[in-house]
């Protein structure tokens, strides 16, 4: 209730913890606020992990469906955001393990042309470097890729990454070290 008025605050002003409690009691509007609040960062995470916007959208949708079903089990040991990241990472890892092997390099389509004002050589070089990075990321072991994306793209601390990946901080550090070393080697021609 808003102080002195007896009127409840708008749902969008409530913290995740309270929204999750309300959603666990069946309040669909509270869960909708959580979905709106967390969809964009989860979609960015899944896109980096899966390399496909369509697969990422499917993974995030599946993660939210799973969260809705499991909300009564959610005991607030971790922040709601951390819990959702964990569910999404697990969904992405499952999708990656079921995915067929990547296409051969000659099957990758040419990048779309940049705007008319950009230098064609620069556009081509940037597109080739981005494609090389995407290939290098795709070749990382799934755990390394998850840790790299959570750290380098999402900027999360090691402790939170460890919670999300069901490991410990030392394992996260090791995976990040190996991922960075592999990416550095793969990107050496682009320096």
TORDO-78489 format. One record per residue: x, y, z of N, C-alpha, C, CB in turn. Coordinates in steps of 0.2 Angstrom, whole numbers, padded with zeros to 4 digits, always signed. Each point is the difference from the previous one (the first is absolute). Glycine has a CB too. Layout:
// TORDO-78489
XYZXYZXYZXYZ
...
This chain:
// TORDO-78489
+0004-0006+0000-0004+0006+0000+0004+0006+0000-0009-0006+0006
+0007+0011-0010+0004+0006+0000-0002+0004+0007+0000+0001-0013
+0006+0002+0016-0001+0002+0007-0006+0005+0000+0012-0001+0002
-0016+0000+0003-0006+0005+0001-0006+0000-0005+0009+0007+0005
-0008-0011-0010-0005+0001-0005-0005-0007+0000+0007+0008-0007
-0004-0013+0009-0003-0007+0000+0000-0003-0007-0007+0004+0009
+0010-0001-0014+0000-0002-0007+0007-0004-0001-0007+0010-0004
+0006-0016+0001+0006-0004-0001+0005+0004-0006-0007-0011+0004
+0013+0010-0003+0005+0003-0005-0001-0004-0007+0008+0004+0009
-0007+0000-0014+0000-0004-0007+0005-0006+0001-0003+0011-0006
+0001-0016+0002+0004-0006+0000+0007+0001-0002-0010-0006-0002
+0011+0010-0003+0006+0002-0003+0005+0003+0005-0005+0001-0011
+0003+0002+0017+0004+0002+0005+0002-0005+0005-0006+0011-0002
+0003-0016+0002+0002-0005+0005+0006-0004-0001-0012-0002+0002
+0016+0000+0003+0006-0004-0001-0001-0007-0003+0005+0007+0009
+0000-0010-0012-0001-0007-0003-0002-0005+0005+0009+0003-0008
-0007-0002+0014-0001-0005+0006-0008+0000+0001+0012+0002+0005
-0015+0004-0004-0007+0000+0001-0004-0002-0006+0002+0009+0008
+0000-0007-0014-0003-0002-0006+0000-0008+0000+0003+0011-0006
+0002-0014+0007+0001-0007+0000-0005-0004+0005+0012+0002-0004
-0012+0001+0010-0005-0003+0005-0007+0001-0003+0008+0003+0010
-0010+0003-0012-0006+0000-0003-0002-0004-0006+0000+0012+0004
+0005-0013-0008-0001-0004-0006+0000-0008+0002+0006+0008-0007
-0002-0010+0012-0001-0006+0003-0007-0002+0003+0012+0001+0003
-0015+0004-0001-0007+0000+0002-0005+0000-0005+0003+0005+0010
-0001-0005-0017-0004+0000-0006-0002+0007-0003-0005-0010+0005
+0009+0015-0003-0001+0007-0002+0003+0000-0007-0001+0005+0012
-0002-0005-0017+0002+0000-0007+0003+0007-0002-0008-0009-0003
+0005+0014+0006+0002+0007-0002+0007+0001+0003-0012+0004+0000
+0013-0007+0006+0007+0001+0003+0005-0004-0004-0005+0001+0012
+0004-0007-0014+0004-0003-0004+0002+0003-0007-0004-0011+0005
-0002+0014-0008+0001+0004-0006+0005+0006+0001-0011-0003-0003
+0011+0006+0009+0005+0005+0001+0007-0003+0000-0009+0007+0007
+0010-0012-0003+0006-0004+0000+0003-0002-0007-0003-0004+0011
-0002+0002-0015+0002-0002-0007+0003+0006-0004-0009-0009+0000
+0005+0015+0001+0002+0006-0004+0006+0003+0003-0012+0002-0002
+0013-0003+0008+0006+0003+0003+0007-0004-0002-0008+0004+0010
+0007-0010-0010+0006-0005-0001+0001-0003-0007-0001-0002+0012
-0004+0003-0017+0000-0003-0006+0006+0003-0005-0012-0001+0001
+0013+0007-0001+0006+0003-0004+0007-0003+0002-0007+0010-0002
+0009-0010+0008+0006-0002+0002+0001-0008-0001+0001+0010+0008
-0007-0013-0007+0001-0008-0001+0000-0001-0007-0007-0002+0010
+0004+0006-0014+0000-0001-0008+0007+0001-0002-0012+0003-0001
+0015+0002+0003+0007+0002-0002+0005-0006+0002-0003+0012+0001
+0002-0014+0005+0004-0006+0003-0001-0006-0005-0001+0004+0012
-0005-0006-0013-0002-0006-0004+0003+0001-0007-0010-0002+0007
+0009+0008-0010+0002+0001-0007+0008-0001+0000-0009+0008-0002
+0013-0006+0007+0007-0001+0000+0002-0007+0000+0001+0011+0005
-0005-0014-0001+0001-0007+0002-0002-0005-0006-0001+0002+0012
-0004+0000-0016-0003-0005-0005+0002+0003-0007-0009-0003+0008
+0010+0009-0009+0002+0003-0006-0006+0001-0005+0011-0006+0002
-0017+0005+0001-0006+0001-0005-0005+0003+0004+0003-0010-0006
-0006+0016+0004-0005+0003+0003-0006-0004+0001+0004+0011-0005
-0006-0015+0000-0006-0004+0001+0001-0006+0005-0002+0002-0012
+0008-0005+0012+0001-0005+0006+0000+0004+0006+0007-0007-0008
-0004+0013+0009+0000+0003+0006-0007+0002+0002+0011+0005-0003
-0015-0003-0001-0007+0002+0002-0003-0007+0002-0001+0010-0008
+0002-0015+0005-0003-0006+0003+0003-0002+0006-0002-0004-0011
+0008+0004+0012+0003-0001+0007-0003+0004+0005+0011-0004-0006
-0011+0011+0005-0003+0004+0005-0007-0001+0002+0008+0008-0004
-0012-0010-0001-0007-0001+0001+0000-0007+0004-0004+0006-0011
+0007-0011+0009+0000-0006+0004+0003+0001+0007+0002-0006-0010
+0003+0011+0011+0002+0001+0007-0006+0004+0004+0012+0001-0004
-0015+0003+0001-0006+0003+0004-0005-0004+0001+0003+0010-0005
-0005-0015+0001-0005-0005+0001+0002-0004+0006-0004+0000-0013
+0010-0002+0012+0003-0005+0006+0000+0004+0007+0007-0006-0009
-0005+0013+0008+0000+0004+0007-0008+0000+0002+0010+0007-0004
-0014-0006+0000-0007+0001+0002-0003-0006+0004-0002+0008-0010
+0004-0014+0007-0002-0006+0003+0004-0002+0006-0002-0004-0011
+0008+0007+0012+0004-0002+0006+0000+0006+0005+0007-0007-0007
-0011+0012+0006+0000+0006+0005-0001-0003+0007-0004+0008-0009
-0001-0012+0010-0001-0002+0007+0006-0004+0003-0012-0001-0003
+0017-0001-0001+0006-0003+0003+0005+0005+0001-0003-0011-0006
+0002+0017+0003+0005+0005+0001+0000+0003+0007-0001+0003-0012
+0007-0004+0016+0000+0002+0007+0004+0006+0001-0001-0012+0003
+0003+0016-0008+0003+0006+0001+0007-0001+0002-0011+0006+0002
+0014-0011-0003+0007-0001+0003+0005+0004-0005-0002-0012+0004
+0000+0013-0010+0004+0004-0005-0005+0006-0002+0008-0010-0004
-0006+0015+0001-0004+0005-0003-0004-0003-0005+0008+0009+0003
-0014-0006-0005-0004-0003-0005+0004+0001-0007-0010+0003+0006
+0014+0002-0007+0004+0001-0006+0005-0006-0001-0002+0013+0001
+0005-0015+0005+0005-0005+0000-0003-0007-0002+0007+0007+0008
-0013-0008-0005-0004-0006-0001-0002+0000-0007-0004+0000+0012
+0002+0005-0015-0002+0000-0007+0006-0001-0005-0010+0008+0003
+0016-0005-0001+0006-0001-0004+0001-0007+0000+0004+0011+0002
-0004-0014+0004+0002-0008+0000-0005-0004-0004+0004+0002+0012
-0010-0001-0012-0005-0003-0004+0001+0001-0007-0008+0001+0009
+0010+0005-0011+0001+0001-0007+0007-0003-0002-0007+0011+0001
+0012-0010+0003+0006-0004-0002-0001-0007-0001+0007+0009+0006
-0010-0012-0002-0001-0007+0000-0004-0002-0006+0000-0001+0012
-0005+0005-0014-0004-0001-0006+0004+0001-0006-0010+0004+0006
+0014+0001-0006+0005+0001-0006+0005-0006-0001-0001+0012+0002
+0004-0015+0004+0004-0005+0000-0003-0006-0003+0006+0004+0009
-0013-0005-0007-0003-0006-0003-0002+0001-0007-0005-0002+0011
+0003+0007-0013-0001+0001-0007+0007-0001-0005-0009+0008+0003
+0014-0005+0000+0007-0001-0003+0002-0007-0001+0003+0011+0004
-0005-0015+0001+0002-0007+0000-0004-0004-0005+0004+0001+0012
-0010+0001-0013-0005-0003-0005+0001+0002-0007-0008-0001+0009
+0012+0007-0010+0000+0003-0007+0005-0004-0004-0002+0011+0005
+0000-0011-0012+0005-0004-0004+0006+0004-0001-0010-0004-0006
+0016+0001+0003+0006+0004+0000-0001+0006-0005+0006-0011+0002
-0001+0016-0001-0001+0006-0003+0001-0001-0008+0004+0006+0010
-0006-0002-0014+0001+0000-0007+0007+0001-0002-0012+0004-0002
+0014-0007-0004+0007+0002-0002+0001+0007-0002+0001-0012-0004
+0005+0015+0005+0001+0007-0001-0003+0002-0007+0010+0000+0007
-0009-0004-0012-0003+0003-0007-0007+0000+0000+0010-0005-0005
-0014+0003+0010-0007+0000+0000-0003+0006+0003+0000-0012+0000
+0005+0016+0003-0002+0006+0004-0002+0006-0006+0007-0004+0011
-0013+0007-0010-0001+0005-0005+0004+0006+0001-0011-0004-0001
+0012+0008-0005+0004+0006+0000-0003+0005+0005+0004-0002-0012
-0001+0006+0015-0003+0005+0005-0003+0005-0005+0008-0002+0009
-0013+0005-0006-0004+0006-0003+0004+0006-0001-0011-0005+0005
+0010+0008-0010+0004+0006-0002-0002+0006+0005+0001-0003-0012
+0005+0006+0014-0001+0006+0005-0004+0006-0004+0010-0004+0007
-0010+0010-0004-0003+0005-0003+0004+0003-0005-0006+0003+0010
+0004+0001-0015+0003+0003-0005+0006+0004+0002-0010-0001-0007
+0010+0004+0013+0005+0004+0002+0006-0003+0003-0008+0008+0001
+0008-0014+0000+0006-0004+0004+0004-0002-0006-0007-0004+0010
+0014+0003-0008+0005-0003-0004-0002-0007-0001+0009+0008+0003
-0009-0011-0009-0002-0007-0001+0006-0005+0003-0006+0004-0011
+0012-0001+0011+0005-0005+0002+0000+0000+0008+0007+0003-0009
-0009+0002+0012-0001+0000+0008-0006-0004+0001+0006+0011+0001
-0011-0010-0004-0006-0004+0001+0001-0008-0001-0007+0010-0004
+0011-0011-0001+0001-0007-0001+0005-0003+0005-0001+0002-0012
+0006+0002+0014+0005-0002+0005-0004-0001+0007+0009+0006-0006
-0013-0002+0008-0004+0000+0006-0005-0006+0000+0001+0012+0002
-0004-0013-0007-0004-0006-0001+0003-0007+0000-0007+0007-0007
+0013-0007+0004+0004-0006+0001+0003-0001+0007+0003+0002-0012
-0001+0003+0015+0002-0001+0007-0005-0002+0005+0008+0009-0002
-0014-0006+0001-0006-0002+0004-0002-0007-0002-0004+0012+0000
+0005-0014-0006-0002-0007-0002+0005-0005+0003-0005+0004-0010
+0012-0002+0010+0005-0004+0003-0001+0000+0008+0008+0003-0009
-0010+0002+0012-0002+0000+0007-0006-0005+0002+0005+0012+0001
-0010-0011-0005-0006-0005+0001+0002-0007-0001-0007+0009-0004
+0012-0011-0001+0002-0007-0001+0004-0002+0006+0000+0002-0013
+0004+0003+0015+0005-0002+0006-0005-0001+0006+0010+0006-0005
-0015-0002+0006-0004-0001+0006-0004-0007-0001-0001+0013+0002
-0001-0014-0008-0004-0006-0001+0004-0007+0001-0006+0006-0008
+0013-0005+0008+0004-0006+0000+0002-0001+0008+0005+0002-0012
-0006+0003+0016+0001-0001+0007-0004-0005+0003+0003+0012+0001
+0000-0016+0004-0004-0005+0004-0006+0004+0003+0011-0007+0003
-0017+0004-0002-0006+0004+0002+0001+0003+0007-0006-0008-0006
+0010+0005+0011+0001+0003+0006+0004+0006+0000-0001-0011+0005
+0006+0011-0010+0005+0006-0001-0004+0006-0003+0010-0008-0001
-0014+0006-0004-0004+0005-0003-0005+0003+0004+0001-0006-0010
-0004+0002+0014-0005+0003+0005+0003+0005+0005-0007-0010-0001
+0013+0008+0004+0004+0004+0004+0002+0007-0003+0004-0011+0006
-0001+0010-0012+0002+0006-0004-0005+0005-0001+0009-0008-0006
-0015+0005+0003-0006+0005-0001-0002+0003+0006-0003-0007-0009
+0002+0003+0015-0002+0003+0006+0005+0006+0003-0006-0011+0002
+0012+0009-0003+0005+0005+0002+0001+0006-0005+0006-0010+0007
-0004+0008-0013+0002+0006-0004-0006+0003-0004+0010-0007-0002
-0015+0004+0001-0006+0004-0003-0005+0002+0005+0001-0007-0010
-0002+0003+0015-0005+0003+0005+0003+0003+0006-0007-0009-0003
+0014+0008+0004+0004+0004+0005-0002-0002+0007+0000+0009-0007
-0001-0016+0008-0002-0002+0007+0006-0003+0003-0011-0003-0004
+0011+0004+0011+0006-0002+0004+0000-0008+0000-0001+0011+0007
+0007-0013-0005+0002-0007+0000-0005-0004+0004+0012+0002-0002
-0013+0001+0008-0005-0004+0005-0007-0001-0003+0007+0005+0010
-0009+0000-0013-0007-0001-0003+0000-0005-0006-0003+0012+0004
+0008-0012-0008+0001-0004-0005+0001-0007+0002+0006+0008-0007
-0003-0009+0013+0001-0007+0003-0007-0002+0002+0011+0002+0004
-0015+0002-0001-0007-0002+0002-0004-0002-0006+0001+0008+0010
-0001-0004-0015-0004-0001-0006+0002-0007-0004-0001+0013-0001
+0008-0014+0001+0002-0006-0003+0001-0006+0004+0006+0007-0008
-0008-0007+0014+0000-0005+0005+0008-0003+0001-0012-0003-0003
+0016+0008+0003+0007-0002+0001+0003+0004+0006+0001-0003-0012
+0005+0004+0013+0003+0004+0005+0004+0006-0004+0001-0010+0009
+0002+0015-0005+0003+0005-0003+0007-0002-0004-0005+0008+0009
+0008-0013-0006+0006-0002-0003-0001-0004-0006+0005-0002+0011
-0010-0001-0012-0002-0003-0006-0002+0005-0006-0004-0010+0006
+0001+0015-0003-0002+0006-0005+0007+0003-0002-0011+0002+0006
+0015+0000-0002+0007+0003-0002+0003-0005-0005+0001+0006+0012
-0001-0012-0011+0004-0005-0004-0004+0000-0007+0004-0007+0010
-0010+0007-0010-0004+0000-0007+0001+0007-0003-0008-0008+0005
+0008+0013-0002+0002+0007-0003+0007+0000-0002-0009+0005+0007
+0013-0008-0004+0007+0001-0002+0001-0004-0007+0004+0001+0012
-0007-0007-0012+0001-0004-0006-0004+0003-0006+0001-0010+0007
-0007+0013-0005-0004+0003-0005+0004+0006-0003-0011-0004+0005
+0013+0008-0001+0004+0006-0002+0006-0002-0004-0004+0006+0010
+0008-0011-0008+0006-0003-0004-0002-0002-0007+0005-0003+0011
-0011-0001-0011-0002-0003-0007-0002+0006-0004-0004-0011+0005
+0000+0016-0002-0002+0005-0005+0006+0005-0002-0011+0000+0006
+0016+0001-0001+0005+0004-0002+0004-0004-0006+0001+0005+0012
+0000-0011-0012+0003-0004-0005-0004+0001-0007+0005-0008+0009
-0011+0007-0008-0004+0000-0006-0001+0007-0003-0006-0009+0005
+0007+0014-0001+0000+0007-0003+0006+0003-0001-0010+0001+0006
+0016-0005-0006+0007+0003-0001+0000+0003-0007+0005-0009+0008
-0008+0006-0013+0001+0003-0007-0004+0007+0000+0001-0012-0005
-0005+0013+0009-0004+0006+0000+0003+0006+0004-0010-0007-0002
+0016+0006+0005+0003+0006+0004+0003+0005-0005+0001-0008+0010
